[in-house]
Amino acid sequence: MIRIRDLHKRFRDRVVLQAITADVAPGEVVAIVGPSGGGKSTLLRCLNYLTPFDRGSIEIAGYTLRPDLGPAAAPMIRELRAAVGMVFQDLHLFPHLSVLDNITLAARVVHKRPAADALRDARALLDRLALVDRGDSFPSQLSGGQKQRVAIARALAQEPRVLLFDEPTSALDPALRNDVMQVMRSLARDGMTLLVVTHDTDLASDLADRTWTLDGGTLVESAASHTRRVA
């Protein structure tokens, strides 16, 4: 599903990722941990080419990424970002759009799906994520946990094969954190391939099959988890 080989990334004189080589099997859940500034979020962004990289290659969800993909690759990158969804740390919900409009926007505008079909599927996702009564609400009317679940629903609306999470529980209190954890466990049970950047050690041990530790832009450890509980 994911094959990373000799991945390097610099921002001017600062080395952010160096010589990252790793594999992720279909349906595997990988937690990415390590100190702040270690390259975790940059690695996620490289995986769906939000951040181009300088050297190496990535094979993910049937797509191959290399440095300096030119304008001709734009259609492929759009397809990639549908197949490799991302839930950002700051969520990026559109404040002027309702929950349903946030979820259906890409389906209607980018993928040209009929509005009725996109709306039907969005309502089904809200039902699955215990937000069925929040479709007409705006982001400012939601709790932090509800916003996080809406961001997950928006990513799932594109039917991705891989889902990337950047610190999904960092700003949540314990009750809301547990709500989001339950959603992620459900995705893991369904066989979704997940990569999760987190400082939450309980999330990493409870959810992940393996934990990658990044420090100074280097993958210093890849360890199997023996405590994963997705029930």
Backbone as CSV, one residue per row, in Angstrom:
resi,resn,N_x,N_y,N_z,CA_x,CA_y,CA_z,C_x,C_y,C_z
1,MET,0.828,-1.215,0.000,0.000,0.000,0.000,0.863,1.267,0.000
2,ILE,1.902,1.309,0.887,2.788,2.470,0.946,4.232,1.969,0.964
3,ARG,5.048,2.539,0.094,6.468,2.172,0.017,7.271,3.471,-0.092
4,ILE,8.024,3.793,0.948,8.833,5.008,0.994,10.294,4.609,0.875
5,ARG,11.008,5.242,-0.044,12.402,4.893,-0.255,13.286,6.140,-0.293
6,ASP,14.254,6.206,0.640,15.318,7.216,0.671,14.749,8.634,0.560
7,LEU,13.716,8.911,1.346,13.023,10.202,1.271,13.826,11.285,1.981
8,HIS,14.080,12.383,1.268,14.787,13.540,1.819,13.961,14.796,1.568
9,LYS,13.970,15.691,2.563,13.319,16.989,2.412,14.086,18.032,3.202
10,ARG,14.356,19.171,2.542,15.007,20.312,3.182,14.126,21.546,3.015
11,PHE,14.170,22.417,4.007,13.625,23.766,3.869,14.821,24.716,3.967
12,ARG,15.272,25.193,2.801,16.508,25.976,2.705,17.668,25.175,3.304
13,ASP,18.284,25.674,4.369,19.451,24.982,4.919,19.089,23.951,5.982
14,ARG,17.805,23.846,6.302,17.401,22.946,7.384,16.950,21.606,6.824
15,VAL,17.579,20.531,7.276,17.181,19.187,6.883,15.981,18.774,7.735
16,VAL,14.869,18.439,7.077,13.646,18.077,7.796,13.422,16.571,7.782
17,LEU,13.706,15.937,6.648,13.618,14.486,6.530,14.875,13.992,5.838
18,GLN,15.436,12.896,6.326,16.616,12.369,5.663,16.601,10.840,5.668
19,ALA,16.721,10.306,4.462,16.892,8.861,4.252,15.778,8.030,4.883
20,ILE,14.529,8.515,4.768,13.402,7.752,5.315,13.075,6.606,4.360
21,THR,13.119,5.397,4.867,12.731,4.207,4.108,11.819,3.366,4.993
22,ALA,10.606,3.093,4.504,9.640,2.355,5.315,8.515,1.838,4.431
23,ASP,7.777,0.871,4.955,6.641,0.288,4.244,5.441,0.208,5.183
24,VAL,4.247,0.323,4.597,2.997,0.155,5.333,2.128,-0.811,4.555
25,ALA,1.647,-1.855,5.212,0.808,-2.847,4.554,-0.630,-2.357,4.470
26,PRO,-1.406,-2.866,3.514,-2.828,-2.503,3.446,-3.535,-2.825,4.765
27,GLY,-4.323,-1.877,5.253,-5.068,-2.081,6.483,-4.272,-1.887,7.751
28,GLU,-2.999,-1.514,7.632,-2.167,-1.322,8.820,-2.386,0.071,9.396
29,VAL,-2.256,0.173,10.722,-2.344,1.453,11.417,-0.965,1.762,11.993
30,VAL,-0.403,2.901,11.584,0.934,3.303,12.029,0.826,4.626,12.773
31,ALA,1.324,4.655,13.997,1.449,5.902,14.752,2.851,6.454,14.540
32,ILE,2.929,7.769,14.284,4.210,8.434,14.067,4.445,9.372,15.244
33,VAL,5.478,9.082,16.026,5.746,9.828,17.255,7.155,10.396,17.212
34,GLY,7.450,11.224,18.219,8.778,11.808,18.301,8.685,13.258,18.748
35,PRO,9.813,13.895,19.021,9.804,15.276,19.515,9.290,16.249,18.467
36,SER,8.793,17.384,18.948,8.359,18.443,18.039,9.525,18.872,17.158
37,GLY,9.225,19.136,15.883,10.265,19.517,14.945,11.023,18.353,14.362
38,GLY,10.571,17.124,14.651,11.282,15.950,14.166,10.938,15.540,12.751
39,GLY,9.956,16.213,12.121,9.614,15.918,10.733,8.328,15.132,10.542
40,LYS,7.574,14.913,11.609,6.389,14.053,11.532,5.329,14.611,10.579
41,SER,4.934,15.858,10.780,3.894,16.446,9.934,4.375,16.614,8.494
42,THR,5.654,16.946,8.326,6.201,17.062,6.969,6.122,15.732,6.243
43,LEU,6.407,14.632,6.936,6.295,13.314,6.311,4.873,13.056,5.838
44,LEU,3.878,13.363,6.668,2.487,13.190,6.237,2.199,13.989,4.981
45,ARG,2.644,15.243,4.958,2.350,16.106,3.816,3.062,15.646,2.547
46,CYS,4.205,15.009,2.697,4.877,14.432,1.523,4.070,13.267,0.950
47,LEU,3.359,12.540,1.817,2.667,11.343,1.369,1.506,11.635,0.431
48,ASN,0.933,12.836,0.491,-0.049,13.179,-0.550,0.369,14.414,-1.344
49,TYR,1.657,14.682,-1.322,2.317,15.690,-2.160,1.823,17.117,-1.890
50,LEU,1.309,17.359,-0.680,1.083,18.745,-0.284,2.420,19.449,-0.107
51,THR,3.445,18.680,0.283,4.811,19.184,0.347,5.679,18.345,-0.583
52,PRO,6.161,18.897,-1.694,7.097,18.145,-2.547,8.392,17.860,-1.789
53,PHE,9.078,16.807,-2.174,10.313,16.439,-1.496,11.480,16.535,-2.472
54,ASP,12.689,16.377,-1.949,13.903,16.658,-2.719,14.563,15.427,-3.321
55,ARG,14.386,14.276,-2.673,15.029,13.060,-3.155,14.248,11.856,-2.667
56,GLY,14.297,10.771,-3.433,13.636,9.546,-3.036,12.348,9.331,-3.814
57,SER,11.539,8.403,-3.336,10.272,8.088,-4.006,9.260,7.590,-2.989
58,ILE,7.983,7.756,-3.347,6.871,7.257,-2.538,5.901,6.555,-3.470
59,GLU,5.550,5.328,-3.139,4.447,4.634,-3.803,3.321,4.513,-2.792
60,ILE,2.145,5.021,-3.148,1.035,5.060,-2.199,-0.290,4.960,-2.944
61,ALA,-1.128,4.026,-2.514,-2.474,3.849,-3.071,-2.455,3.712,-4.588
62,GLY,-1.389,3.122,-5.119,-1.299,2.909,-6.554,-0.663,4.036,-7.333
63,TYR,-0.199,5.080,-6.657,0.431,6.231,-7.305,1.914,6.284,-6.921
64,THR,2.744,6.784,-7.834,4.174,6.929,-7.579,4.538,8.403,-7.581
65,LEU,5.171,8.850,-6.498,5.582,10.245,-6.347,7.090,10.341,-6.373
66,ARG,7.576,11.357,-7.089,9.006,11.619,-7.174,9.234,13.132,-7.046
67,PRO,10.472,13.542,-6.820,10.730,14.983,-6.706,10.364,15.739,-7.988
68,ASP,9.938,16.970,-7.797,9.758,17.913,-8.901,8.785,17.412,-9.969
69,LEU,7.668,16.869,-9.527,6.631,16.549,-10.499,6.146,17.849,-11.131
70,GLY,6.073,17.875,-12.431,5.727,19.098,-13.149,4.234,19.291,-13.310
71,PRO,3.838,20.357,-14.037,2.421,20.656,-14.236,1.635,19.516,-14.880
72,ALA,2.294,18.702,-15.682,1.598,17.596,-16.337,1.080,16.573,-15.333
73,ALA,1.643,16.578,-14.121,1.232,15.620,-13.094,0.025,16.091,-12.291
74,ALA,-0.480,17.302,-12.567,-1.570,17.851,-11.762,-2.803,16.947,-11.710
75,PRO,-3.265,16.364,-12.834,-4.430,15.462,-12.735,-4.156,14.262,-11.842
76,MET,-2.960,13.698,-11.933,-2.611,12.561,-11.087,-2.606,12.958,-9.617
77,ILE,-2.098,14.143,-9.301,-2.042,14.586,-7.909,-3.445,14.799,-7.355
78,ARG,-4.370,15.304,-8.173,-5.757,15.443,-7.716,-6.348,14.074,-7.387
79,GLU,-6.096,13.093,-8.237,-6.586,11.744,-7.966,-5.949,11.184,-6.694
80,LEU,-4.650,11.414,-6.541,-3.941,10.955,-5.356,-4.590,11.495,-4.092
81,ARG,-4.932,12.773,-4.076,-5.452,13.392,-2.856,-6.863,12.937,-2.532
82,ALA,-7.572,12.377,-3.510,-8.839,11.722,-3.203,-8.591,10.350,-2.589
83,ALA,-7.563,9.653,-3.082,-7.251,8.307,-2.581,-6.520,8.342,-1.245
84,VAL,-5.836,9.446,-0.950,-5.069,9.595,0.287,-5.606,10.827,1.010
85,GLY,-6.594,10.615,1.861,-7.225,11.723,2.565,-6.386,12.189,3.740
86,MET,-6.593,13.438,4.144,-5.829,13.996,5.265,-6.737,14.801,6.169
87,VAL,-6.616,14.544,7.477,-7.323,15.312,8.497,-6.276,16.162,9.198
88,PHE,-6.339,17.479,8.972,-5.312,18.388,9.441,-5.481,18.703,10.924
89,GLN,-4.376,19.113,11.550,-4.430,19.476,12.951,-5.363,20.654,13.193
90,ASP,-5.352,21.644,12.296,-6.240,22.794,12.465,-7.517,22.662,11.640
91,LEU,-7.778,21.474,11.113,-9.040,21.038,10.508,-9.374,21.684,9.176
92,HIS,-9.164,23.002,9.007,-9.442,23.678,7.742,-10.903,23.559,7.310
93,LEU,-11.838,23.564,8.254,-13.252,23.629,7.886,-13.564,25.041,7.401
94,PHE,-14.449,25.144,6.403,-14.849,26.462,5.904,-15.894,27.039,6.849
95,PRO,-15.587,28.163,7.523,-16.502,28.668,8.568,-17.832,29.167,8.027
96,HIS,-17.873,29.563,6.743,-19.093,30.122,6.183,-20.001,29.057,5.572
97,LEU,-19.571,27.789,5.619,-20.366,26.697,5.059,-20.900,25.817,6.173
98,SER,-22.085,25.267,5.948,-22.647,24.321,6.905,-21.829,23.034,6.921
99,VAL,-22.103,22.191,7.893,-21.424,20.896,7.982,-21.624,20.103,6.694
100,LEU,-22.857,20.018,6.220,-23.117,19.257,4.996,-22.394,19.850,3.796
101,ASP,-22.356,21.165,3.710,-21.665,21.793,2.583,-20.157,21.564,2.666
102,ASN,-19.595,21.587,3.887,-18.177,21.274,4.043,-17.869,19.871,3.542
103,ILE,-18.737,18.929,3.853,-18.485,17.529,3.499,-18.668,17.288,2.004
104,THR,-19.661,17.937,1.399,-20.001,17.641,-0.001,-19.266,18.511,-1.011
105,LEU,-18.550,19.535,-0.553,-17.972,20.497,-1.494,-17.071,19.834,-2.527
106,ALA,-16.114,19.018,-2.077,-15.178,18.399,-3.025,-15.909,17.456,-3.982
107,ALA,-16.862,16.702,-3.470,-17.598,15.769,-4.330,-18.347,16.514,-5.425
108,ARG,-18.948,17.650,-5.078,-19.759,18.396,-6.048,-18.898,19.200,-7.014
109,VAL,-17.872,19.869,-6.487,-17.116,20.827,-7.300,-15.961,20.147,-8.034
110,VAL,-15.201,19.303,-7.317,-14.014,18.678,-7.920,-14.396,17.444,-8.719
111,HIS,-15.230,16.592,-8.126,-15.542,15.311,-8.757,-16.847,15.328,-9.544
112,LYS,-17.548,16.478,-9.551,-18.741,16.686,-10.366,-19.846,15.665,-10.084
113,ARG,-19.947,15.239,-8.836,-21.016,14.314,-8.472,-22.325,15.072,-8.365
114,PRO,-23.455,14.440,-8.721,-24.754,15.093,-8.525,-24.944,15.475,-7.062
115,ALA,-25.493,16.657,-6.838,-25.634,17.166,-5.470,-26.447,16.216,-4.599
116,ALA,-27.498,15.620,-5.164,-28.339,14.723,-4.376,-27.559,13.499,-3.903
117,ASP,-26.703,12.960,-4.759,-25.906,11.789,-4.381,-24.893,12.158,-3.296
118,ALA,-24.225,13.306,-3.478,-23.238,13.739,-2.492,-23.902,13.991,-1.139
119,LEU,-25.099,14.572,-1.161,-25.820,14.862,0.075,-26.246,13.575,0.776
120,ARG,-26.723,12.607,0.002,-27.130,11.323,0.581,-25.960,10.651,1.291
121,ASP,-24.800,10.633,0.630,-23.635,9.979,1.218,-23.132,10.753,2.433
122,ALA,-23.199,12.078,2.382,-22.763,12.889,3.516,-23.645,12.634,4.737
123,ARG,-24.934,12.518,4.529,-25.835,12.230,5.656,-25.541,10.859,6.256
124,ALA,-25.208,9.898,5.406,-24.856,8.564,5.909,-23.583,8.637,6.762
125,LEU,-22.611,9.442,6.333,-21.394,9.599,7.120,-21.680,10.282,8.459
126,LEU,-22.529,11.290,8.449,-22.873,11.968,9.697,-23.582,11.008,10.651
127,ASP,-24.424,10.141,10.102,-25.088,9.145,10.937,-24.052,8.205,11.556
128,ARG,-23.096,7.770,10.758,-22.055,6.864,11.253,-21.229,7.514,12.349
129,LEU,-21.004,8.825,12.256,-20.142,9.530,13.195,-20.927,10.234,14.301
130,ALA,-22.208,9.849,14.469,-23.059,10.389,15.535,-23.209,11.911,15.441
131,LEU,-23.380,12.396,14.209,-23.562,13.834,13.972,-24.790,14.096,13.103
132,VAL,-25.718,13.150,13.083,-26.818,13.226,12.127,-27.661,14.485,12.312
133,ASP,-27.682,15.048,13.509,-28.484,16.247,13.777,-27.692,17.537,13.579
134,ARG,-26.468,17.441,13.055,-25.609,18.611,12.945,-25.353,19.041,11.508
135,GLY,-26.053,18.478,10.549,-25.787,18.773,9.149,-25.952,20.227,8.775
136,ASP,-26.903,20.917,9.397,-27.166,22.315,9.053,-26.409,23.297,9.946
137,SER,-25.631,22.788,10.886,-24.858,23.654,11.775,-23.625,24.191,11.054
138,PHE,-23.070,25.267,11.609,-21.825,25.838,11.107,-20.693,25.487,12.080
139,PRO,-19.447,25.486,11.608,-18.341,25.090,12.479,-18.306,25.824,13.820
140,SER,-18.664,27.110,13.837,-18.625,27.871,15.080,-19.625,27.362,16.110
141,GLN,-20.586,26.555,15.682,-21.609,26.029,16.585,-21.269,24.626,17.099
142,LEU,-20.088,24.122,16.762,-19.703,22.761,17.122,-18.646,22.746,18.208
143,SER,-18.617,21.669,18.982,-17.521,21.445,19.927,-16.270,21.006,19.169
144,GLY,-15.147,20.987,19.875,-13.906,20.560,19.231,-13.988,19.135,18.709
145,GLY,-14.588,18.235,19.487,-14.723,16.856,19.036,-15.638,16.718,17.840
146,GLN,-16.702,17.511,17.815,-17.603,17.486,16.651,-16.907,18.006,15.403
147,LYS,-16.134,19.084,15.542,-15.379,19.592,14.389,-14.415,18.535,13.860
148,GLN,-13.758,17.818,14.773,-12.819,16.785,14.343,-13.543,15.686,13.574
149,ARG,-14.730,15.298,14.048,-15.492,14.261,13.349,-16.008,14.752,11.997
150,VAL,-16.351,16.033,11.892,-16.738,16.578,10.595,-15.560,16.536,9.624
151,ALA,-14.370,16.876,10.120,-13.178,16.807,9.260,-12.922,15.372,8.791
152,ILE,-13.159,14.403,9.669,-13.015,13.003,9.278,-14.060,12.638,8.226
153,ALA,-15.302,13.077,8.439,-16.365,12.800,7.463,-16.027,13.405,6.105
154,ARG,-15.487,14.612,6.103,-15.125,15.260,4.836,-14.058,14.445,4.097
155,ALA,-13.075,13.936,4.841,-12.046,13.103,4.209,-12.651,11.793,3.700
156,LEU,-13.528,11.172,4.481,-14.126,9.899,4.086,-15.060,10.037,2.894
157,ALA,-15.610,11.230,2.694,-16.546,11.440,1.586,-15.899,11.185,0.232
158,GLN,-14.572,11.266,0.166,-13.872,11.009,-1.097,-13.481,9.541,-1.254
159,GLU,-13.928,8.704,-0.305,-13.680,7.262,-0.344,-12.191,6.950,-0.489
160,PRO,-11.374,7.450,0.443,-9.931,7.245,0.350,-9.548,5.809,0.668
161,ARG,-8.376,5.426,0.201,-7.789,4.128,0.549,-6.840,4.261,1.731
162,VAL,-6.314,5.454,1.934,-5.407,5.754,3.038,-5.894,7.042,3.695
163,LEU,-5.824,7.097,5.023,-6.214,8.309,5.732,-5.077,8.734,6.650
164,LEU,-4.684,10.012,6.527,-3.584,10.591,7.297,-4.161,11.529,8.348
165,PHE,-3.721,11.385,9.592,-4.179,12.237,10.687,-2.988,12.971,11.279
166,ASP,-3.127,14.291,11.444,-2.080,15.093,12.079,-2.586,15.565,13.440
167,GLU,-2.112,14.938,14.503,-2.469,15.280,15.885,-3.994,15.358,16.074
168,PRO,-4.722,14.261,15.861,-6.188,14.321,15.878,-6.795,14.586,17.251
169,THR,-6.055,14.365,18.342,-6.647,14.549,19.674,-5.951,15.633,20.485
170,SER,-5.067,16.406,19.865,-4.195,17.300,20.642,-4.957,18.403,21.366
171,ALA,-6.067,18.891,20.805,-6.771,20.028,21.400,-8.071,19.623,22.095
172,LEU,-8.233,18.324,22.374,-9.500,17.828,22.893,-9.393,17.456,24.367
173,ASP,-10.497,17.691,25.106,-10.532,17.213,26.484,-10.761,15.693,26.477
174,PRO,-10.611,15.027,27.626,-10.655,13.556,27.633,-11.921,12.955,27.039
175,ALA,-13.093,13.538,27.306,-14.332,12.967,26.780,-14.382,13.078,25.264
176,LEU,-14.020,14.234,24.717,-14.044,14.420,23.267,-12.951,13.576,22.616
177,ARG,-11.802,13.451,23.270,-10.739,12.597,22.761,-11.235,11.167,22.593
178,ASN,-11.970,10.670,23.571,-12.478,9.298,23.489,-13.454,9.139,22.335
179,ASP,-14.271,10.170,22.060,-15.199,10.113,20.922,-14.427,9.943,19.614
180,VAL,-13.384,10.739,19.434,-12.601,10.673,18.204,-11.845,9.351,18.123
181,MET,-11.319,8.893,19.252,-10.637,7.595,19.279,-11.571,6.480,18.838
182,GLN,-12.837,6.554,19.263,-13.794,5.509,18.892,-14.009,5.500,17.379
183,VAL,-14.078,6.673,16.774,-14.219,6.752,15.318,-13.008,6.124,14.636
184,MET,-11.816,6.442,15.120,-10.602,5.907,14.503,-10.512,4.390,14.686
185,ARG,-10.955,3.884,15.832,-10.998,2.433,16.017,-11.942,1.789,15.008
186,SER,-13.078,2.450,14.756,-14.034,1.923,13.781,-13.406,1.853,12.392
187,LEU,-12.665,2.888,12.012,-11.988,2.879,10.714,-10.962,1.755,10.646
188,ALA,-10.234,1.542,11.747,-9.250,0.461,11.784,-9.932,-0.895,11.649
189,ARG,-11.057,-1.082,12.322,-11.792,-2.347,12.212,-12.239,-2.598,10.783
190,ASP,-12.576,-1.521,10.078,-13.047,-1.646,8.694,-11.905,-1.884,7.708
191,GLY,-10.660,-1.876,8.182,-9.528,-2.173,7.314,-8.921,-0.975,6.625
192,MET,-9.262,0.246,7.067,-8.665,1.441,6.487,-7.195,1.536,6.892
193,THR,-6.329,1.881,5.957,-4.919,2.130,6.259,-4.802,3.530,6.864
194,LEU,-4.254,3.611,8.077,-4.176,4.875,8.801,-2.736,5.176,9.189
195,LEU,-2.322,6.437,8.987,-1.067,6.942,9.542,-1.413,8.134,10.415
196,VAL,-0.968,8.095,11.668,-1.414,9.057,12.667,-0.210,9.692,13.343
197,VAL,0.001,10.984,13.107,1.008,11.737,13.860,0.400,12.109,15.201
198,THR,1.095,11.793,16.282,0.516,12.051,17.596,1.590,12.179,18.663
199,HIS,1.285,12.971,19.694,2.056,12.979,20.941,1.320,12.197,22.026
200,ASP,0.162,11.650,21.687,-0.693,10.934,22.632,-0.233,9.474,22.699
201,THR,0.504,9.123,23.747,1.060,7.771,23.835,-0.027,6.719,23.988
202,ASP,-1.140,7.062,24.653,-2.232,6.100,24.785,-2.854,5.809,23.422
203,LEU,-3.032,6.851,22.612,-3.575,6.644,21.269,-2.645,5.732,20.475
204,ALA,-1.351,5.990,20.534,-0.403,5.191,19.767,-0.444,3.727,20.189
205,SER,-0.474,3.474,21.495,-0.433,2.085,21.956,-1.763,1.375,21.762
206,ASP,-2.876,2.096,21.896,-4.201,1.475,21.770,-4.596,1.222,20.329
207,LEU,-4.173,2.088,19.432,-4.701,2.071,18.071,-3.765,1.425,17.059
208,ALA,-2.467,1.594,17.242,-1.524,1.300,16.161,-1.044,-0.146,16.160
209,ASP,-0.805,-0.660,14.946,-0.083,-1.921,14.779,1.415,-1.712,14.972
210,ARG,1.906,-0.556,14.520,3.323,-0.228,14.631,3.472,1.238,14.976
211,THR,4.595,1.553,15.592,4.922,2.940,15.919,6.258,3.301,15.290
212,TRP,6.256,4.389,14.502,7.488,4.937,13.956,7.919,6.095,14.840
213,THR,9.179,6.138,15.190,9.723,7.263,15.952,10.637,8.075,15.047
214,LEU,10.279,9.356,14.847,11.106,10.273,14.067,11.796,11.238,15.004
215,ASP,13.069,11.438,14.791,13.841,12.383,15.592,14.890,13.011,14.682
216,GLY,14.889,14.326,14.608,15.844,15.020,13.756,15.715,14.676,12.287
217,GLY,14.482,14.350,11.869,14.240,14.022,10.466,14.592,12.611,10.077
218,THR,14.988,11.788,11.045,15.398,10.416,10.777,14.436,9.435,11.433
219,LEU,14.110,8.363,10.733,13.297,7.298,11.315,14.220,6.435,12.174
220,VAL,14.149,6.643,13.492,15.098,5.983,14.381,14.580,4.643,14.894
221,GLU,13.263,4.409,14.791,12.725,3.134,15.264,11.380,2.859,14.607
222,SER,11.142,1.594,14.277,9.842,1.116,13.835,9.520,-0.109,14.668
223,ALA,8.593,0.040,15.631,8.335,-1.014,16.602,6.899,-1.501,16.515
224,ALA,6.714,-2.806,16.588,5.373,-3.381,16.591,4.690,-3.099,17.918
225,SER,3.381,-2.869,17.865,2.590,-2.678,19.069,1.956,-4.006,19.464
226,HIS,1.946,-4.270,20.753,1.331,-5.513,21.237,0.068,-5.222,22.028
227,THR,-0.390,-3.961,22.021,-1.537,-3.602,22.858,-2.688,-3.040,22.050
228,ARG,-2.641,-3.123,20.718,-3.697,-2.511,19.910,-5.038,-3.094,20.271
229,ARG,-6.024,-2.199,20.525,-7.388,-2.626,20.843,-8.328,-1.800,19.949
230,VAL,-8.984,-2.443,19.017,-9.894,-1.720,18.119,-11.335,-2.131,18.342
231,ALA,-11.590,-2.976,19.310,-12.969,-3.419,19.565,-13.765,-2.312,20.226
